[in-house]
Amino acid sequence: MSTQGSTSSEVINVLVADSNQMQCQLLTAALRRRPEFRVISGPLDPELILKTAAEAATQVAIMNVDDARSGVLQLSVVRQLHLLHPEIAQILLLEGYSPETVVNAFRSGARGLFCFSRYPFRMLCKCIQVVRKGQIWVSGDQVQYLVDGL
């Protein structure tokens, strides 16, 4: 895992984890251009994520849990991180979502779901700030899925 950024108290410590190395590097580089974020990045490896999250005082974790090969979300790492570090707000990067995906992601501990195909990068930056404040990042469709899930 690599780190870079400012040491200001207003800076948000962000962990980026993705099984796709290129996507991880691109997102990390883009976030590092923003002075409000201190970014740590690495692979989507549960043990490494848990270790790094604790050592780096992570406040927001952004994870791409879509398994392109199986088409299944890897929510076990989301659950583990939530159970061990409930103070870390988690944002899941998704290619798309179904009602089941939305409900399961929030049940696992996610505080926000973000779909790059629907929203620009600047909205991800806003999403990070919103979940860091303890709020939920959710679209109108996702709210309906959650309500229907109740």
WOLINGI-V134320 format. One record per helix or strand of 2 or more residues. SS is the DSSP state (H for helix, E for strand). FROM is the first residue (numbers start at 1). TO is the last residue. If there is no record, write none. Layout:
<<SS & FROM & TO> <SS & FROM & TO>>
This chain:
<<E & 2 & 4> <E & 12 & 18> <H & 21 & 32> <E & 37 & 42> <H & 46 & 55> <E & 60 & 64> <H & 76 & 84> <E & 89 & 94> <H & 99 & 108> <E & 110 & 115> <H & 121 & 132> <H & 140 & 149>>
